[in-house]
């Protein structure tokens, strides 16, 4: 019995010592008034917070895996044929047109319509990798100068002059028309401009429709389809199909389906049309009109292609405006025009207007010699305090070169 009690006491004594050693092994060494802390309750919370804990590294994000593939779209048409034998040759011809426009086709099929006629569907690639065959990047815009003309003959003359100015700037004109502006007439001119798309890995094939002309009968519109298509072809815009469509007013027009390329960043036209408002004042509108026509070659000589001249009222008097072409320079922060017209106001004054005119002519010659072409000038003030101002051209880049839609 004594042996059992002695053995039990020895085990308890050994366990207490072992536990004390384990407990002390985990006590952080903190100095309290110059003495090391011996118990956990002697350690302050600040020391525990400062105890370094190894950071747990997060696994790197896994990039999504995109399997190779291609989008396939369907080209459909509203054309219908009485017999399958008619639809098949029409489909083959349309496939050839699509391929000629730079569109990758994947074959087609003839299908029966609910009315038991026949039409066709063509498979094509709507999204194409950069470098592959694609339609051109083109935007079709419409120019309206906002002026109204009492006589239709004056509106027609303005159409002809505007179209000629655009062509002189080597901008393709696709069509023009007059429309009602109250009791007067106004006009519009359709033209093509290159789309300076931002480079991207992929581009989209886009089908658009253009409508032009006004014809009394459907047969007249059909006869003019080829003429309109030829204009588009000469401009470098591929036409897929043409047809006659009825206008809201009951007349008929030509509608052309054409193809272009685009991307997710949208349209970036090569150029825009800006307006210069002259400050000269004229008593009669005929005087303002004459001055505006004389100003057109001044713009051309300055390397700024004019588009149209407009007479505008100024109170009971008149002045004029000139619309002109500027190239769009696209940069990281946005777009800036290649050309701007700024005003120089002379700081000095003159007793007589003749003195101001002489100084103005000398200053204009200096500006022109410095390639800052003067497109407008005027003497201001009254007797004893005359001055002058010059409107001149400054360039940040070149005005659009001949169009090239490829």
Buried (B, 14 or more C-beta within 10 A) or exposed (E): EEEEEEEEEEEEEEEEEEEEEEEEEEBEEBEEEEEEBEEEEEBEEEEEEEEEEEEEEEEEEEEEEEEEEEEEBEBEBEBEBEEEEBBBEBBEEBBEBBEEBBBBBEEBEBEEEEEEBBBBBBBBBBEBEEEEEBBBBBBBBEBEBEBBBEEEEBBBEBBEBBBEBBEEBEBBBBBBBBEEBEEBBBBBBBBBBBBBBEEEEEBBBBBBEBEBBBBEEBEBBBEBBEEBBEBBEEBBBBBBBBBBEEEEEEBBBBBBBBBBBBBEEEEBBBBBBBBBBBBBEBEEBEBBBBBBEEBBEBBBEBBBBBBBBBBBEBEEBBBBBBBBBBBBBEEEEEEBBBBBBEEBEBEEBBEEBEBBBEBBEEBBEEBBEEEBBBBBBBBBEEEEEBBBBBBBBEBEEEBBEEBEBE
